[in-house]
Amino acid sequence: MIRLEHVSKHYGPANNRICAVHDVSLQTAPGDFVIITGASGSGKTTLLNLIGGMTRQAEGNIFVDGHDLAAMNDAVMSSFRACTIGFIFQFQSMLSTLNVLDNVLLPAVFADRQPDQQSALELLDQVGLTGRLKAYAHELSIGQQRRVSIVRALMSKPALLLCDEPTGDLDPESEAVIMGLLNLAHRSGTTVIMVTHNHGLCRYAARIFSCQNGCLSEKNTSIL
């Protein structure tokens, strides 16, 4: 599903260069559930953005679902993301001008598909938001907004789901709901890549990596 070959990403001029990701190689199979842990500033989010084509690598090769991301122009990349990748961002990402239901149906617009309102209603029911379909972001709690963002990401049935600290600011009940949704997506065949500083969530993963100073290393899950 994902193949990274000696990928690096750095910022700034040569005499003051900051290396966010350094010589990372990674290969995952379809349906993997991968968790990447690491402290703030370790390169986790940059790595996730590279995999999702949100930023371009300085060195190395990135393949997602057999496609070379470097070979895509911006328009092709946008179309590929809309059809293949779901994103769950660290911070609230509901569009404030759209209500809950319209936020969830939005991916169909970008993917040029007919909105599947029945699936949207079923997913929103699973996360306890049936009664808030017409609510706007300012009328919801942070946990409710995060649930909307996750349902929106799942609406396109993505082959790959990229999650950046999806439970970082949530209470235990909301965290359990969200991890249950991610686990359900994984069991349905979606490849899940999640970055977090919460080591307690590693029990959900099939593979666990640690990111430190832009370098990635895999942990032996049999001893965790």
N, C-alpha and C positions, 0 to 999 in steps of 0.2 A: 504493500500500500504506500509506504513512505520509504524513500531511500535518500539519505544525506551522505555525501562523499567529501570529506575534508572541507567542511563548510566553515568559513570565517566571515565575521562582520565587524568592521571597525569604523570609528567616527573621528573626525578632526584631521588636521594636517599631519604630515609624516613626522614632524618634530615634536608633536604633542598628541599622538594617536591614542585613542581609547579603544581597546579591543573588547567588544561586548560578547562575541562568540568566537572561540578559537579552535580551529581544526576539529570540528565535530563530525563524526561519522555515526550513522544510526540507520537501522533497517527495521521496519515493523511489518507484520503480516496483516492482511485484512481481518478486522474484528478484534485486534489487540486493544487492551485497556492499559495505557501507559500513564504513569504519574511521574512527574519531574519535580523534585523538591530542591530547595535552595533558599538562601537568604535573599533579602531585597538587594537588587543590584548585581546578582550573580549571573545574569544573562538569560534567565528563564523566559521572560516575556519576549525578548528579542528573538530567541530561538523559535518561539511559537509564531511570531510574526513572519519569520523567514519561511516556515513550513506553510503558512497560509498565503504566502505571496503578498503580504502587506508591506514588506520591505525586501530589497534585493541584496543578495549576498555579495561580498567583495571577492571571495574566492570559493572554489568548490562547486559542486553540483547538487541540485535538489530535484528529486522526482516525486510526484504525488500521483498515485493511481496510474502510473506509467507515463506521465506527462512531464517533460522537462520545463520547469517553471521559467528558466532563463530564456527559453525560446519564445515565450509569449509576450506580446505587446500588452499595453494596459487594457485595451478593450477586450482582448481574448482572455486575459487574466480575470477581469471582472466577471465575464460570462462563466468561466470555469469555476470560480468561487461560488457563484450563485447556484450552480447546478451540483456541485460536489462537496462543498465545505460549509459547515455550520460553525458560527463563532459565538462564544459566550465570553463577554469581556469582564474585566475586573470591576469596572464601575458601571453604574446604572446607564443603560443604553436604550431605554424606551424613548421613542419620539414623543415629545411633549404635546405635539399638536394632534396626535392620534389617540383614540381610546384603546383599551386593552385588545379588543377583537381586531381592530384595524391594524394594530401593531403586529399581531400574530399572523395576519393574512398578507403582510407586506412582502415577504420573500417571493410569493408567487408573481408579483408585479415585476420584480427584477429578473426572474427566471422565465418570464413570458409564458406563464401557465395560468390556467383557470384556478382561482382561489378555492381551496377545499374547506369550506366552512364547517362541514360536519366533523372532519378530523380536528379542526381547531377547537370546536366545542368539546369534543371528547378529551383532548389533551388538557384544556383549561379546567375541565371537571376533575381530572386526575390531580391537579395541583390546588384544588379548592377555590377556584376563581370564577365559578359559574355565575355567582351573583354580582360580579364586578366587571362584566363585559363592556359596559359603557363608561367605566371609570378612566380617568386620566392619571398620568404619573404622579402629579401632586396630591392625588387622593389616595394613593397606595403607600404602604410601608416599603422599606427597602427590600425586605424579603419577598413581598408580593411582586415588586418590580422585577426582581431577579427571576422569579418564576415565569413571568411573562417573557423575559428575554430568552429563557431556556426553551419554552414552548415554541417561540418564534424560530429558534435555531433548529428545532426538531421538525418543523413543518415541511421542510423540503426533503425530509428523509435523507440527510447527507451521508455520503460514504465515509466522511471524515468529520469529526466534531472536535474543535479546538477550544479548550476551556482555560481561561486565565483567572485563577483565584476565584472560582465561582461561588465559594462559600465564605470568603474572607471576612465579611462583616455581618454574618448572619447568626441568629440564635440557633441552638441545637436542633429545635424542631424543624426550622426552615432548612438547615443543613441536611438533615435526614431526608427530607422530601426531595431536595435537589440531587443528592447522591443516588437516591432511588431512581430518579428519572434517567440519570446518566448510566446507571447500571442496566436499566431497561433498554436503553438505546444500544448499549454494548451487546446485550444478549440478543438483540434483533439483528446484529451483524455490523453495526456502525463501529468504525475505528475511533477510539476516544483517546485524545492526548490532553492531559490536564496538568497544569503547573500549579503548585501550592507550596506554602510554607508550613502547612499543617500535616505533620507526619502521621497523625491519627487517621488520616484518610487513606493511607497506603494500603489498608486491608482490602480496599475495593479493586486494587490494580492487579493485573497479571504480571506486569513488569514495572520495576521502579528504578529511576535514575536519579542521580544527584548532580546538580549543576553548581560549580564553584569556579569563580573567576573566568567564566565563559567556557569552561571545559566540562564535558559530560562523561559520567562514569555510571555503569550499571551495577545495581546492588543484587546480592544473592538473596532472593525472597525466601529461600528455604530456611534461612537462619533468623528471619525477622519475627 
